Amino acid sequence: MAAIIGFIFFILHGLFSLIIWALIISAILSWLVAFNVINTRNGAVWRIMEVLDRITAPILEPFRRIIPPVGGLDLSFLVAFLVIQGIKIYLLPAAETAMIQLVAM
């Protein structure tokens, strides 16, 4: 049973890592578009940004409702990044240890 719990938390760790990478790539692409380095009229760029937006928008939206833009800068990305990293680094291992100990009883 401990192996199954370990596998579940391995998958969760991977999902959180993918979300973090999606947030980072989305932020970098939005900066490149804002500074006119790349253009959204390019079909491939538009599709990539659309997919990333569909992945990251539901994650960032609760943070955007709470944190207003400061000087036109969206800080919700930074807060979401820190929260997800905190969950991945601190809460997931603690929850995995607790679950394994609970099953061992």
N, C-alpha and C positions, 0 to 999 in steps of 0.2 A: 504494500500500500504506500510506503514511503517513496518508492520509485515513481509511482503515478503522480503523487503530489509534487515531487521534484520535477517531473516532466511538465506538469501544468504550469509551475512557476517559471520553468525554462521558456515555455511558449509566451507567457506574459512578459517576461524580460525582453524577449525578442520583439514583441509587439510595441512595447514602450520605446525600444531603440528605433524601430521603424517610424514611429510617430515623431520622435525627436529629429530624425533625419529629414522627414517631410517638412517639419517646421523650419529647419535650417535652410533647406533648399528653396522653400517657398519665400523666405525672407530675402535670400540672396537674389532670387529672380525678380522679386518686386523692386529691390534696389536697382538692379540692372535696367529694368523697364523705366523706373523713375529718372535715372540718369541718361536715358536714351541710348544705352549701350546695345540693348536688344529691343526688338520691336514685336508687339503682339499681333501685328498683321501677318507675321510668319505663322503658317498653320501649325507647324510642329511646336513652336514656342507657346502658341495659344492653347493647344491641347494639353501640353505639360502643365501649364499654369492652371488650367481648368481642373485637371485631375488633382493637383496639389491643393487647390482651393476647396474642392469638395471634401478632401481629407482633413484639412486643417481648420476650415471655417467652423465646424461644430465644436472643435476643441477651443478655439480662440473666442468664440462668441460670448460665453459666460464671463470671461475675463474682460472683454470689451465693454460689457454692460456695467461692470464695476469700476474699471480704470479708464478715465477719460484720456484722450490724446493730449500730450503735453507739447505745446509748440509745434503741432502737426506731426509729432512723432508718436507712433503707436507702441506703447509700452506693454501691451497685453502679451505680445510674443515673448518678451523677456520673463514676465511673471509665469506664463504657462510653461516655458522651458524650465524654469527653476522648480516649479511644482512637480512636473513630470520627472525631472531628474531626481528630486527628493523622494518621490514615490519609488522610483526604480532602485535607487541606491540604499535607502533606509527602510522603507515600509515593506517592500517585497521580501527581502531576506528575513526580516523579523516575522512576517506573516508565514513564510515557509517554515521557519524553525518552530513557530507555535503550532502550526498544523501537523508537522511531523511528530512533535511531542504529544499532541492531543491524540493522534492515532496510535502512538506507542503505548498509551495507557491502557 
